[in-house]
Structures are given as C-alpha cells and as structure tokens.
C-alpha cells in the first residue's frame, strides 16, 4: 500500500479530513509514540520524534 502522507505530526486539519481512512490504518495498532506531539503510529517513520511504546 502506497501512503500519500509522510508524517502524522504537523498534519493540517484539512489533510486529516482528506486522508482519514489512511490515518486510521496508521494508528490502528500503535507501536510508537511521538515524544514531541504525543501522536501514535504503527511505524516510527510517521512521527517526528518517534519513541517505541513500552506498554
Ligand atoms: Zn511529532
């Protein structure tokens, strides 16, 4: 699956609305949390300061 968005961090409201289906897939099974923005993702490359979830 080719992703259209690069990072969950700093996404604009309009972009979140436009790519909501894709965003749901990225956050459905969170393994990383951004230590700067508190966003979560299954892959660290979608966060600006990714940190592995320990829980
Ligand atoms: Zn971030």
mmCIF file of the protein (N, C-alpha, C, O) and its ligand, coordinates in Angstrom:
data_MODEL
# 
_entry.id   MODEL 
# 
loop_
_entity.id 
_entity.type 
_entity.pdbx_number_of_molecules 
1 polymer     1 
2 non-polymer 1 
# 
_entity_poly.entity_id                      1 
_entity_poly.type                           'polypeptide(L)' 
_entity_poly.nstd_linkage                   no 
_entity_poly.nstd_monomer                   no 
_entity_poly.pdbx_seq_one_letter_code       
;(UNK)(UNK)(UNK)(UNK)(UNK)(UNK)(UNK)(UNK)(UNK)(UNK)(UNK)(UNK)(UNK)(UNK)(UNK)(UNK)
(UNK)(UNK)(UNK)(UNK)(UNK)(UNK)(UNK)(UNK)(UNK)(UNK)(UNK)(UNK)(UNK)(UNK)(UNK)(UNK)
(UNK)(UNK)(UNK)(UNK)(UNK)(UNK)(UNK)(UNK)(UNK)(UNK)(UNK)(UNK)(UNK)(UNK)(UNK)(UNK)
(UNK)(UNK)(UNK)(UNK)(UNK)(UNK)(UNK)
;
_entity_poly.pdbx_seq_one_letter_code_can   XXXXXXXXXXXXXXXXXXXXXXXXXXXXXXXXXXXXXXXXXXXXXXXXXXXXXXX 
_entity_poly.pdbx_strand_id                 A 
# 
loop_
_entity_poly_seq.entity_id 
_entity_poly_seq.num 
_entity_poly_seq.mon_id 
_entity_poly_seq.hetero 
1 1  UNK n 
1 2  UNK n 
1 3  UNK n 
1 4  UNK n 
1 5  UNK n 
1 6  UNK n 
1 7  UNK n 
1 8  UNK n 
1 9  UNK n 
1 10 UNK n 
1 11 UNK n 
1 12 UNK n 
1 13 UNK n 
1 14 UNK n 
1 15 UNK n 
1 16 UNK n 
1 17 UNK n 
1 18 UNK n 
1 19 UNK n 
1 20 UNK n 
1 21 UNK n 
1 22 UNK n 
1 23 UNK n 
1 24 UNK n 
1 25 UNK n 
1 26 UNK n 
1 27 UNK n 
1 28 UNK n 
1 29 UNK n 
1 30 UNK n 
1 31 UNK n 
1 32 UNK n 
1 33 UNK n 
1 34 UNK n 
1 35 UNK n 
1 36 UNK n 
1 37 UNK n 
1 38 UNK n 
1 39 UNK n 
1 40 UNK n 
1 41 UNK n 
1 42 UNK n 
1 43 UNK n 
1 44 UNK n 
1 45 UNK n 
1 46 UNK n 
1 47 UNK n 
1 48 UNK n 
1 49 UNK n 
1 50 UNK n 
1 51 UNK n 
1 52 UNK n 
1 53 UNK n 
1 54 UNK n 
1 55 UNK n 
# 
loop_
_struct_asym.id 
_struct_asym.entity_id 
A 1 
B 2 
# 
loop_
_chem_comp.id 
_chem_comp.type 
_chem_comp.mon_nstd_flag 
UNK 'L-peptide linking' . 
ZN  non-polymer         . 
# 
_pdbx_entity_nonpoly.entity_id   2 
_pdbx_entity_nonpoly.name        ? 
_pdbx_entity_nonpoly.comp_id     ZN 
# 
_pdbx_nonpoly_scheme.asym_id         B 
_pdbx_nonpoly_scheme.entity_id       2 
_pdbx_nonpoly_scheme.mon_id          ZN 
_pdbx_nonpoly_scheme.ndb_seq_num     1 
_pdbx_nonpoly_scheme.pdb_seq_num     101 
_pdbx_nonpoly_scheme.auth_seq_num    101 
_pdbx_nonpoly_scheme.pdb_mon_id      ZN 
_pdbx_nonpoly_scheme.auth_mon_id     ZN 
_pdbx_nonpoly_scheme.pdb_strand_id   A 
_pdbx_nonpoly_scheme.pdb_ins_code    . 
# 
loop_
_atom_site.group_PDB 
_atom_site.id 
_atom_site.type_symbol 
_atom_site.label_atom_id 
_atom_site.label_alt_id 
_atom_site.label_comp_id 
_atom_site.label_asym_id 
_atom_site.label_entity_id 
_atom_site.label_seq_id 
_atom_site.pdbx_PDB_ins_code 
_atom_site.Cartn_x 
_atom_site.Cartn_y 
_atom_site.Cartn_z 
_atom_site.occupancy 
_atom_site.B_iso_or_equiv 
_atom_site.pdbx_formal_charge 
_atom_site.auth_seq_id 
_atom_site.auth_comp_id 
_atom_site.auth_asym_id 
_atom_site.auth_atom_id 
_atom_site.pdbx_PDB_model_num 
ATOM   1   N  N  . UNK A 1 1  ? 0.838   -1.205 0.000  1.00 0.00 ? 1   UNK A N  1 
ATOM   2   C  CA . UNK A 1 1  ? 0.000   0.000  0.000  1.00 0.00 ? 1   UNK A CA 1 
ATOM   3   C  C  . UNK A 1 1  ? 0.870   1.251  0.000  1.00 0.00 ? 1   UNK A C  1 
ATOM   4   O  O  . UNK A 1 1  ? 1.739   1.412  0.857  1.00 0.00 ? 1   UNK A O  1 
ATOM   5   N  N  . UNK A 1 2  ? 0.636   2.121  -0.949 1.00 0.00 ? 2   UNK A N  1 
ATOM   6   C  CA . UNK A 1 2  ? 1.414   3.361  -1.072 1.00 0.00 ? 2   UNK A CA 1 
ATOM   7   C  C  . UNK A 1 2  ? 0.735   4.448  -0.255 1.00 0.00 ? 2   UNK A C  1 
ATOM   8   O  O  . UNK A 1 2  ? -0.438  4.759  -0.463 1.00 0.00 ? 2   UNK A O  1 
ATOM   9   N  N  . UNK A 1 3  ? 1.492   5.024  0.684  1.00 0.00 ? 3   UNK A N  1 
ATOM   10  C  CA . UNK A 1 3  ? 0.920   6.052  1.543  1.00 0.00 ? 3   UNK A CA 1 
ATOM   11  C  C  . UNK A 1 3  ? 1.103   7.430  0.917  1.00 0.00 ? 3   UNK A C  1 
ATOM   12  O  O  . UNK A 1 3  ? 2.153   7.749  0.360  1.00 0.00 ? 3   UNK A O  1 
ATOM   13  N  N  . UNK A 1 4  ? 0.065   8.225  1.024  1.00 0.00 ? 4   UNK A N  1 
ATOM   14  C  CA . UNK A 1 4  ? 0.116   9.570  0.455  1.00 0.00 ? 4   UNK A CA 1 
ATOM   15  C  C  . UNK A 1 4  ? 0.700   10.563 1.440  1.00 0.00 ? 4   UNK A C  1 
ATOM   16  O  O  . UNK A 1 4  ? 1.321   11.548 1.042  1.00 0.00 ? 4   UNK A O  1 
ATOM   17  N  N  . UNK A 1 5  ? 0.500   10.306 2.738  1.00 0.00 ? 5   UNK A N  1 
ATOM   18  C  CA . UNK A 1 5  ? 1.007   11.252 3.724  1.00 0.00 ? 5   UNK A CA 1 
ATOM   19  C  C  . UNK A 1 5  ? 2.343   10.771 4.274  1.00 0.00 ? 5   UNK A C  1 
ATOM   20  O  O  . UNK A 1 5  ? 2.564   9.567  4.405  1.00 0.00 ? 5   UNK A O  1 
ATOM   21  N  N  . UNK A 1 6  ? 3.231   11.702 4.594  1.00 0.00 ? 6   UNK A N  1 
ATOM   22  C  CA . UNK A 1 6  ? 4.566   11.363 5.074  1.00 0.00 ? 6   UNK A CA 1 
ATOM   23  C  C  . UNK A 1 6  ? 4.591   11.202 6.589  1.00 0.00 ? 6   UNK A C  1 
ATOM   24  O  O  . UNK A 1 6  ? 5.059   10.186 7.103  1.00 0.00 ? 6   UNK A O  1 
ATOM   25  N  N  . UNK A 1 7  ? 4.092   12.195 7.294  1.00 0.00 ? 7   UNK A N  1 
ATOM   26  C  CA . UNK A 1 7  ? 4.148   12.170 8.747  1.00 0.00 ? 7   UNK A CA 1 
ATOM   27  C  C  . UNK A 1 7  ? 2.805   12.547 9.353  1.00 0.00 ? 7   UNK A C  1 
ATOM   28  O  O  . UNK A 1 7  ? 2.083   13.392 8.826  1.00 0.00 ? 7   UNK A O  1 
ATOM   29  N  N  . UNK A 1 8  ? 2.486   11.904 10.471 1.00 0.00 ? 8   UNK A N  1 
ATOM   30  C  CA . UNK A 1 8  ? 1.252   12.250 11.182 1.00 0.00 ? 8   UNK A CA 1 
ATOM   31  C  C  . UNK A 1 8  ? 1.433   13.566 11.931 1.00 0.00 ? 8   UNK A C  1 
ATOM   32  O  O  . UNK A 1 8  ? 0.464   14.278 12.196 1.00 0.00 ? 8   UNK A O  1 
ATOM   33  N  N  . UNK A 1 9  ? 2.688   13.882 12.272 1.00 0.00 ? 9   UNK A N  1 
ATOM   34  C  CA . UNK A 1 9  ? 2.983   15.101 13.009 1.00 0.00 ? 9   UNK A CA 1 
ATOM   35  C  C  . UNK A 1 9  ? 2.815   16.320 12.096 1.00 0.00 ? 9   UNK A C  1 
ATOM   36  O  O  . UNK A 1 9  ? 3.255   16.323 10.947 1.00 0.00 ? 9   UNK A O  1 
ATOM   37  N  N  . UNK A 1 10 ? 2.180   17.332 12.629 1.00 0.00 ? 10  UNK A N  1 
ATOM   38  C  CA . UNK A 1 10 ? 2.026   18.565 11.883 1.00 0.00 ? 10  UNK A CA 1 
ATOM   39  C  C  . UNK A 1 10 ? 1.011   18.512 10.763 1.00 0.00 ? 10  UNK A C  1 
ATOM   40  O  O  . UNK A 1 10 ? 0.986   19.395 9.906  1.00 0.00 ? 10  UNK A O  1 
ATOM   41  N  N  . UNK A 1 11 ? 0.171   17.486 10.757 1.00 0.00 ? 11  UNK A N  1 
ATOM   42  C  CA . UNK A 1 11 ? -0.870  17.413 9.728  1.00 0.00 ? 11  UNK A CA 1 
ATOM   43  C  C  . UNK A 1 11 ? -1.898  18.526 9.956  1.00 0.00 ? 11  UNK A C  1 
ATOM   44  O  O  . UNK A 1 11 ? -2.317  18.798 11.081 1.00 0.00 ? 11  UNK A O  1 
ATOM   45  N  N  . UNK A 1 12 ? -2.281  19.147 8.859  1.00 0.00 ? 12  UNK A N  1 
ATOM   46  C  CA . UNK A 1 12 ? -3.296  20.196 8.943  1.00 0.00 ? 12  UNK A CA 1 
ATOM   47  C  C  . UNK A 1 12 ? -4.680  19.553 9.037  1.00 0.00 ? 12  UNK A C  1 
ATOM   48  O  O  . UNK A 1 12 ? -4.883  18.415 8.616  1.00 0.00 ? 12  UNK A O  1 
ATOM   49  N  N  . UNK A 1 13 ? -5.613  20.297 9.592  1.00 0.00 ? 13  UNK A N  1 
ATOM   50  C  CA . UNK A 1 13 ? -6.984  19.795 9.729  1.00 0.00 ? 13  UNK A CA 1 
ATOM   51  C  C  . UNK A 1 13 ? -7.527  19.283 8.409  1.00 0.00 ? 13  UNK A C  1 
ATOM   52  O  O  . UNK A 1 13 ? -8.134  18.214 8.347  1.00 0.00 ? 13  UNK A O  1 
ATOM   53  N  N  . UNK A 1 14 ? -7.307  20.044 7.364  1.00 0.00 ? 14  UNK A N  1 
ATOM   54  C  CA . UNK A 1 14 ? -7.816  19.665 6.044  1.00 0.00 ? 14  UNK A CA 1 
ATOM   55  C  C  . UNK A 1 14 ? -7.204  18.360 5.570  1.00 0.00 ? 14  UNK A C  1 
ATOM   56  O  O  . UNK A 1 14 ? -7.884  17.538 4.957  1.00 0.00 ? 14  UNK A O  1 
ATOM   57  N  N  . UNK A 1 15 ? -5.903  18.163 5.856  1.00 0.00 ? 15  UNK A N  1 
ATOM   58  C  CA . UNK A 1 15 ? -5.217  16.951 5.437  1.00 0.00 ? 15  UNK A CA 1 
ATOM   59  C  C  . UNK A 1 15 ? -5.716  15.746 6.227  1.00 0.00 ? 15  UNK A C  1 
ATOM   60  O  O  . UNK A 1 15 ? -5.850  14.650 5.684  1.00 0.00 ? 15  UNK A O  1 
ATOM   61  N  N  . UNK A 1 16 ? -5.989  15.955 7.501  1.00 0.00 ? 16  UNK A N  1 
ATOM   62  C  CA . UNK A 1 16 ? -6.522  14.873 8.340  1.00 0.00 ? 16  UNK A CA 1 
ATOM   63  C  C  . UNK A 1 16 ? -7.868  14.424 7.783  1.00 0.00 ? 16  UNK A C  1 
ATOM   64  O  O  . UNK A 1 16 ? -8.139  13.227 7.685  1.00 0.00 ? 16  UNK A O  1 
ATOM   65  N  N  . UNK A 1 17 ? -8.696  15.374 7.424  1.00 0.00 ? 17  UNK A N  1 
ATOM   66  C  CA . UNK A 1 17 ? -10.009 15.073 6.873  1.00 0.00 ? 17  UNK A CA 1 
ATOM   67  C  C  . UNK A 1 17 ? -9.876  14.335 5.542  1.00 0.00 ? 17  UNK A C  1 
ATOM   68  O  O  . UNK A 1 17 ? -10.587 13.365 5.282  1.00 0.00 ? 17  UNK A O  1 
ATOM   69  N  N  . UNK A 1 18 ? -8.964  14.807 4.716  1.00 0.00 ? 18  UNK A N  1 
ATOM   70  C  CA . UNK A 1 18 ? -8.784  14.239 3.380  1.00 0.00 ? 18  UNK A CA 1 
ATOM   71  C  C  . UNK A 1 18 ? -8.232  12.820 3.419  1.00 0.00 ? 18  UNK A C  1 
ATOM   72  O  O  . UNK A 1 18 ? -8.626  11.974 2.616  1.00 0.00 ? 18  UNK A O  1 
ATOM   73  N  N  . UNK A 1 19 ? -7.312  12.556 4.359  1.00 0.00 ? 19  UNK A N  1 
ATOM   74  C  CA . UNK A 1 19 ? -6.647  11.249 4.419  1.00 0.00 ? 19  UNK A CA 1 
ATOM   75  C  C  . UNK A 1 19 ? -7.089  10.410 5.603  1.00 0.00 ? 19  UNK A C  1 
ATOM   76  O  O  . UNK A 1 19 ? -6.337  9.556  6.073  1.00 0.00 ? 19  UNK A O  1 
ATOM   77  N  N  . UNK A 1 20 ? -8.291  10.640 6.088  1.00 0.00 ? 20  UNK A N  1 
ATOM   78  C  CA . UNK A 1 20 ? -8.715  9.990  7.324  1.00 0.00 ? 20  UNK A CA 1 
ATOM   79  C  C  . UNK A 1 20 ? -8.678  8.471  7.267  1.00 0.00 ? 20  UNK A C  1 
ATOM   80  O  O  . UNK A 1 20 ? -8.291  7.823  8.239  1.00 0.00 ? 20  UNK A O  1 
ATOM   81  N  N  . UNK A 1 21 ? -9.075  7.901  6.142  1.00 0.00 ? 21  UNK A N  1 
ATOM   82  C  CA . UNK A 1 21 ? -9.063  6.437  6.003  1.00 0.00 ? 21  UNK A CA 1 
ATOM   83  C  C  . UNK A 1 21 ? -7.643  5.894  6.199  1.00 0.00 ? 21  UNK A C  1 
ATOM   84  O  O  . UNK A 1 21 ? -7.429  4.907  6.902  1.00 0.00 ? 21  UNK A O  1 
ATOM   85  N  N  . UNK A 1 22 ? -6.690  6.559  5.565  1.00 0.00 ? 22  UNK A N  1 
ATOM   86  C  CA . UNK A 1 22 ? -5.287  6.167  5.643  1.00 0.00 ? 22  UNK A CA 1 
ATOM   87  C  C  . UNK A 1 22 ? -4.737  6.364  7.060  1.00 0.00 ? 22  UNK A C  1 
ATOM   88  O  O  . UNK A 1 22 ? -3.987  5.524  7.558  1.00 0.00 ? 22  UNK A O  1 
ATOM   89  N  N  . UNK A 1 23 ? -5.105  7.455  7.695  1.00 0.00 ? 23  UNK A N  1 
ATOM   90  C  CA . UNK A 1 23 ? -4.646  7.743  9.052  1.00 0.00 ? 23  UNK A CA 1 
ATOM   91  C  C  . UNK A 1 23 ? -5.138  6.676  10.021 1.00 0.00 ? 23  UNK A C  1 
ATOM   92  O  O  . UNK A 1 23 ? -4.407  6.259  10.920 1.00 0.00 ? 23  UNK A O  1 
ATOM   93  N  N  . UNK A 1 24 ? -6.361  6.243  9.838  1.00 0.00 ? 24  UNK A N  1 
ATOM   94  C  CA . UNK A 1 24 ? -6.906  5.187  10.700 1.00 0.00 ? 24  UNK A CA 1 
ATOM   95  C  C  . UNK A 1 24 ? -6.049  3.933  10.643 1.00 0.00 ? 24  UNK A C  1 
ATOM   96  O  O  . UNK A 1 24 ? -5.825  3.286  11.666 1.00 0.00 ? 24  UNK A O  1 
ATOM   97  N  N  . UNK A 1 25 ? -5.570  3.584  9.458  1.00 0.00 ? 25  UNK A N  1 
ATOM   98  C  CA . UNK A 1 25 ? -4.718  2.402  9.302  1.00 0.00 ? 25  UNK A CA 1 
ATOM   99  C  C  . UNK A 1 25 ? -3.383  2.582  10.026 1.00 0.00 ? 25  UNK A C  1 
ATOM   100 O  O  . UNK A 1 25 ? -2.855  1.638  10.614 1.00 0.00 ? 25  UNK A O  1 
ATOM   101 N  N  . UNK A 1 26 ? -2.843  3.801  9.978  1.00 0.00 ? 26  UNK A N  1 
ATOM   102 C  CA . UNK A 1 26 ? -1.534  4.066  10.585 1.00 0.00 ? 26  UNK A CA 1 
ATOM   103 C  C  . UNK A 1 26 ? -1.585  4.037  12.107 1.00 0.00 ? 26  UNK A C  1 
ATOM   104 O  O  . UNK A 1 26 ? -0.594  3.695  12.753 1.00 0.00 ? 26  UNK A O  1 
ATOM   105 N  N  . UNK A 1 27 ? -2.724  4.390  12.681 1.00 0.00 ? 27  UNK A N  1 
ATOM   106 C  CA . UNK A 1 27 ? -2.806  4.490  14.147 1.00 0.00 ? 27  UNK A CA 1 
ATOM   107 C  C  . UNK A 1 27 ? -3.547  3.314  14.791 1.00 0.00 ? 27  UNK A C  1 
ATOM   108 O  O  . UNK A 1 27 ? -3.654  3.241  16.016 1.00 0.00 ? 27  UNK A O  1 
ATOM   109 N  N  . UNK A 1 28 ? -4.057  2.398  13.968 1.00 0.00 ? 28  UNK A N  1 
ATOM   110 C  CA . UNK A 1 28 ? -4.884  1.307  14.495 1.00 0.00 ? 28  UNK A CA 1 
ATOM   111 C  C  . UNK A 1 28 ? -4.127  0.405  15.470 1.00 0.00 ? 28  UNK A C  1 
ATOM   112 O  O  . UNK A 1 28 ? -4.685  -0.038 16.473 1.00 0.00 ? 28  UNK A O  1 
ATOM   113 N  N  . UNK A 1 29 ? -2.851  0.134  15.170 1.00 0.00 ? 29  UNK A N  1 
ATOM   114 C  CA . UNK A 1 29 ? -2.031  -0.711 16.057 1.00 0.00 ? 29  UNK A CA 1 
ATOM   115 C  C  . UNK A 1 29 ? -0.772  0.045  16.438 1.00 0.00 ? 29  UNK A C  1 
ATOM   116 O  O  . UNK A 1 29 ? 0.302   -0.231 15.904 1.00 0.00 ? 29  UNK A O  1 
ATOM   117 N  N  . UNK A 1 30 ? -0.891  0.995  17.352 1.00 0.00 ? 30  UNK A N  1 
ATOM   118 C  CA . UNK A 1 30 ? 0.259   1.856  17.674 1.00 0.00 ? 30  UNK A CA 1 
ATOM   119 C  C  . UNK A 1 30 ? 1.394   1.104  18.345 1.00 0.00 ? 30  UNK A C  1 
ATOM   120 O  O  . UNK A 1 30 ? 1.181   0.367  19.308 1.00 0.00 ? 30  UNK A O  1 
ATOM   121 N  N  . UNK A 1 31 ? 2.612   1.296  17.825 1.00 0.00 ? 31  UNK A N  1 
ATOM   122 C  CA . UNK A 1 31 ? 3.820   0.727  18.438 1.00 0.00 ? 31  UNK A CA 1 
ATOM   123 C  C  . UNK A 1 31 ? 4.801   1.837  18.790 1.00 0.00 ? 31  UNK A C  1 
ATOM   124 O  O  . UNK A 1 31 ? 5.756   1.623  19.537 1.00 0.00 ? 31  UNK A O  1 
ATOM   125 N  N  . UNK A 1 32 ? 4.553   3.032  18.243 1.00 0.00 ? 32  UNK A N  1 
ATOM   126 C  CA . UNK A 1 32 ? 5.426   4.169  18.506 1.00 0.00 ? 32  UNK A CA 1 
ATOM   127 C  C  . UNK A 1 32 ? 4.595   5.373  18.918 1.00 0.00 ? 32  UNK A C  1 
ATOM   128 O  O  . UNK A 1 32 ? 3.458   5.544  18.478 1.00 0.00 ? 32  UNK A O  1 
ATOM   129 N  N  . UNK A 1 33 ? 5.187   6.206  19.775 1.00 0.00 ? 33  UNK A N  1 
ATOM   130 C  CA . UNK A 1 33 ? 4.546   7.450  20.173 1.00 0.00 ? 33  UNK A CA 1 
ATOM   131 C  C  . UNK A 1 33 ? 5.530   8.580  19.898 1.00 0.00 ? 33  UNK A C  1 
ATOM   132 O  O  . UNK A 1 33 ? 6.736   8.407  20.075 1.00 0.00 ? 33  UNK A O  1 
ATOM   133 N  N  . UNK A 1 34 ? 5.036   9.716  19.472 1.00 0.00 ? 34  UNK A N  1 
ATOM   134 C  CA . UNK A 1 34 ? 5.911   10.866 19.254 1.00 0.00 ? 34  UNK A CA 1 
ATOM   135 C  C  . UNK A 1 34 ? 6.115   11.559 20.594 1.00 0.00 ? 34  UNK A C  1 
ATOM   136 O  O  . UNK A 1 34 ? 5.153   11.973 21.242 1.00 0.00 ? 34  UNK A O  1 
ATOM   137 N  N  . UNK A 1 35 ? 7.374   11.683 21.006 1.00 0.00 ? 35  UNK A N  1 
ATOM   138 C  CA . UNK A 1 35 ? 7.658   12.283 22.311 1.00 0.00 ? 35  UNK A CA 1 
ATOM   139 C  C  . UNK A 1 35 ? 7.512   13.801 22.268 1.00 0.00 ? 35  UNK A C  1 
ATOM   140 O  O  . UNK A 1 35 ? 7.618   14.457 23.305 1.00 0.00 ? 35  UNK A O  1 
ATOM   141 N  N  . UNK A 1 36 ? 7.274   14.364 21.099 1.00 0.00 ? 36  UNK A N  1 
ATOM   142 C  CA . UNK A 1 36 ? 7.094   15.803 20.969 1.00 0.00 ? 36  UNK A CA 1 
ATOM   143 C  C  . UNK A 1 36 ? 5.610   16.162 20.816 1.00 0.00 ? 36  UNK A C  1 
ATOM   144 O  O  . UNK A 1 36 ? 5.134   17.125 21.418 1.00 0.00 ? 36  UNK A O  1 
ATOM   145 N  N  . UNK A 1 37 ? 4.880   15.375 20.002 1.00 0.00 ? 37  UNK A N  1 
ATOM   146 C  CA . UNK A 1 37 ? 3.493   15.712 19.668 1.00 0.00 ? 37  UNK A CA 1 
ATOM   147 C  C  . UNK A 1 37 ? 2.465   14.774 20.309 1.00 0.00 ? 37  UNK A C  1 
ATOM   148 O  O  . UNK A 1 37 ? 1.265   15.043 20.253 1.00 0.00 ? 37  UNK A O  1 
ATOM   149 N  N  . UNK A 1 38 ? 2.927   13.675 20.919 1.00 0.00 ? 38  UNK A N  1 
ATOM   150 C  CA . UNK A 1 38 ? 2.047   12.686 21.553 1.00 0.00 ? 38  UNK A CA 1 
ATOM   151 C  C  . UNK A 1 38 ? 1.133   11.992 20.546 1.00 0.00 ? 38  UNK A C  1 
ATOM   152 O  O  . UNK A 1 38 ? 0.073   11.489 20.920 1.00 0.00 ? 38  UNK A O  1 
ATOM   153 N  N  . UNK A 1 39 ? 1.524   11.959 19.298 1.00 0.00 ? 39  UNK A N  1 
ATOM   154 C  CA . UNK A 1 39 ? 0.767   11.196 18.300 1.00 0.00 ? 39  UNK A CA 1 
ATOM   155 C  C  . UNK A 1 39 ? 1.309   9.770  18.282 1.00 0.00 ? 39  UNK A C  1 
ATOM   156 O  O  . UNK A 1 39 ? 2.463   9.534  18.638 1.00 0.00 ? 39  UNK A O  1 
ATOM   157 N  N  . UNK A 1 40 ? 0.479   8.829  17.871 1.00 0.00 ? 40  UNK A N  1 
ATOM   158 C  CA . UNK A 1 40 ? 0.921   7.439  17.822 1.00 0.00 ? 40  UNK A CA 1 
ATOM   159 C  C  . UNK A 1 40 ? 0.820   6.908  16.401 1.00 0.00 ? 40  UNK A C  1 
ATOM   160 O  O  . UNK A 1 40 ? 0.038   7.392  15.584 1.00 0.00 ? 40  UNK A O  1 
ATOM   161 N  N  . UNK A 1 41 ? 1.658   5.871  16.127 1.00 0.00 ? 41  UNK A N  1 
ATOM   162 C  CA . UNK A 1 41 ? 1.638   5.241  14.816 1.00 0.00 ? 41  UNK A CA 1 
ATOM   163 C  C  . UNK A 1 41 ? 2.210   3.830  14.920 1.00 0.00 ? 41  UNK A C  1 
ATOM   164 O  O  . UNK A 1 41 ? 2.944   3.509  15.855 1.00 0.00 ? 41  UNK A O  1 
ATOM   165 N  N  . UNK A 1 42 ? 1.865   3.010  13.959 1.00 0.00 ? 42  UNK A N  1 
ATOM   166 C  CA . UNK A 1 42 ? 2.400   1.658  13.914 1.00 0.00 ? 42  UNK A CA 1 
ATOM   167 C  C  . UNK A 1 42 ? 3.849   1.644  13.453 1.00 0.00 ? 42  UNK A C  1 
ATOM   168 O  O  . UNK A 1 42 ? 4.583   0.692  13.716 1.00 0.00 ? 42  UNK A O  1 
ATOM   169 N  N  . UNK A 1 43 ? 4.256   2.703  12.767 1.00 0.00 ? 43  UNK A N  1 
ATOM   170 C  CA . UNK A 1 43 ? 5.610   2.804  12.225 1.00 0.00 ? 43  UNK A CA 1 
ATOM   171 C  C  . UNK A 1 43 ? 6.226   4.134  12.659 1.00 0.00 ? 43  UNK A C  1 
ATOM   172 O  O  . UNK A 1 43 ? 5.602   5.186  12.520 1.00 0.00 ? 43  UNK A O  1 
ATOM   173 N  N  . UNK A 1 44 ? 7.450   4.085  13.184 1.00 0.00 ? 44  UNK A N  1 
ATOM   174 C  CA . UNK A 1 44 ? 8.109   5.277  13.702 1.00 0.00 ? 44  UNK A CA 1 
ATOM   175 C  C  . UNK A 1 44 ? 8.396   6.338  12.656 1.00 0.00 ? 44  UNK A C  1 
ATOM   176 O  O  . UNK A 1 44 ? 8.581   7.509  12.987 1.00 0.00 ? 44  UNK A O  1 
ATOM   177 N  N  . UNK A 1 45 ? 8.434   5.932  11.389 1.00 0.00 ? 45  UNK A N  1 
ATOM   178 C  CA . UNK A 1 45 ? 8.778   6.887  10.337 1.00 0.00 ? 45  UNK A CA 1 
ATOM   179 C  C  . UNK A 1 45 ? 7.666   7.909  10.083 1.00 0.00 ? 45  UNK A C  1 
ATOM   180 O  O  . UNK A 1 45 ? 7.860   8.881  9.353  1.00 0.00 ? 45  UNK A O  1 
ATOM   181 N  N  . UNK A 1 46 ? 6.504   7.680  10.692 1.00 0.00 ? 46  UNK A N  1 
ATOM   182 C  CA . UNK A 1 46 ? 5.407   8.623  10.512 1.00 0.00 ? 46  UNK A CA 1 
ATOM   183 C  C  . UNK A 1 46 ? 5.340   9.665  11.623 1.00 0.00 ? 46  UNK A C  1 
ATOM   184 O  O  . UNK A 1 46 ? 4.406   10.464 11.688 1.00 0.00 ? 46  UNK A O  1 
ATOM   185 N  N  . UNK A 1 47 ? 6.364   9.644  12.511 1.00 0.00 ? 47  UNK A N  1 
ATOM   186 C  CA . UNK A 1 47 ? 6.395   10.587 13.630 1.00 0.00 ? 47  UNK A CA 1 
ATOM   187 C  C  . UNK A 1 47 ? 7.706   11.360 13.606 1.00 0.00 ? 47  UNK A C  1 
ATOM   188 O  O  . UNK A 1 47 ? 8.720   10.845 13.134 1.00 0.00 ? 47  UNK A O  1 
ATOM   189 N  N  . UNK A 1 48 ? 7.693   12.614 14.121 1.00 0.00 ? 48  UNK A N  1 
ATOM   190 C  CA . UNK A 1 48 ? 8.922   13.405 14.058 1.00 0.00 ? 48  UNK A CA 1 
ATOM   191 C  C  . UNK A 1 48 ? 9.913   13.015 15.153 1.00 0.00 ? 48  UNK A C  1 
ATOM   192 O  O  . UNK A 1 48 ? 11.122  13.057 14.924 1.00 0.00 ? 48  UNK A O  1 
ATOM   193 N  N  . UNK A 1 49 ? 9.429   12.638 16.334 1.00 0.00 ? 49  UNK A N  1 
ATOM   194 C  CA . UNK A 1 49 ? 10.316  12.187 17.430 1.00 0.00 ? 49  UNK A CA 1 
ATOM   195 C  C  . UNK A 1 49 ? 9.785   10.861 17.952 1.00 0.00 ? 49  UNK A C  1 
ATOM   196 O  O  . UNK A 1 49 ? 9.299   10.767 19.079 1.00 0.00 ? 49  UNK A O  1 
ATOM   197 N  N  . UNK A 1 50 ? 9.887   9.843  17.110 1.00 0.00 ? 50  UNK A N  1 
ATOM   198 C  CA . UNK A 1 50 ? 9.327   8.544  17.449 1.00 0.00 ? 50  UNK A CA 1 
ATOM   199 C  C  . UNK A 1 50 ? 10.032  7.893  18.622 1.00 0.00 ? 50  UNK A C  1 
ATOM   200 O  O  . UNK A 1 50 ? 11.259  7.922  18.725 1.00 0.00 ? 50  UNK A O  1 
ATOM   201 N  N  . UNK A 1 51 ? 9.250   7.312  19.491 1.00 0.00 ? 51  UNK A N  1 
ATOM   202 C  CA . UNK A 1 51 ? 9.759   6.587  20.640 1.00 0.00 ? 51  UNK A CA 1 
ATOM   203 C  C  . UNK A 1 51 ? 8.936   5.324  20.773 1.00 0.00 ? 51  UNK A C  1 
ATOM   204 O  O  . UNK A 1 51 ? 7.707   5.379  20.717 1.00 0.00 ? 51  UNK A O  1 
ATOM   205 N  N  . UNK A 1 52 ? 9.590   4.187  20.949 1.00 0.00 ? 52  UNK A N  1 
ATOM   206 C  CA . UNK A 1 52 ? 8.868   2.924  20.998 1.00 0.00 ? 52  UNK A CA 1 
ATOM   207 C  C  . UNK A 1 52 ? 7.999   2.865  22.254 1.00 0.00 ? 52  UNK A C  1 
ATOM   208 O  O  . UNK A 1 52 ? 8.445   3.196  23.353 1.00 0.00 ? 52  UNK A O  1 
ATOM   209 N  N  . UNK A 1 53 ? 6.753   2.438  22.065 1.00 0.00 ? 53  UNK A N  1 
ATOM   210 C  CA . UNK A 1 53 ? 5.866   2.277  23.209 1.00 0.00 ? 53  UNK A CA 1 
ATOM   211 C  C  . UNK A 1 53 ? 6.340   1.080  24.030 1.00 0.00 ? 53  UNK A C  1 
ATOM   212 O  O  . UNK A 1 53 ? 6.597   0.004  23.489 1.00 0.00 ? 53  UNK A O  1 
ATOM   213 N  N  . UNK A 1 54 ? 6.451   1.284  25.344 1.00 0.00 ? 54  UNK A N  1 
ATOM   214 C  CA . UNK A 1 54 ? 6.912   0.186  26.185 1.00 0.00 ? 54  UNK A CA 1 
ATOM   215 C  C  . UNK A 1 54 ? 5.737   -0.611 26.743 1.00 0.00 ? 54  UNK A C  1 
ATOM   216 O  O  . UNK A 1 54 ? 5.908   -1.757 27.160 1.00 0.00 ? 54  UNK A O  1 
ATOM   217 N  N  . UNK A 1 55 ? 4.565   -0.023 26.753 1.00 0.00 ? 55  UNK A N  1 
ATOM   218 C  CA . UNK A 1 55 ? 3.386   -0.712 27.309 1.00 0.00 ? 55  UNK A CA 1 
ATOM   219 C  C  . UNK A 1 55 ? 2.712   -1.568 26.250 1.00 0.00 ? 55  UNK A C  1 
ATOM   220 O  O  . UNK A 1 55 ? 1.706   -2.220 26.531 1.00 0.00 ? 55  UNK A O  1 
HETATM 221 ZN ZN . ZN  B 2 .  ? 5.805   14.615 16.326 1.00 0.00 ? 101 ZN  A ZN 1 
# 
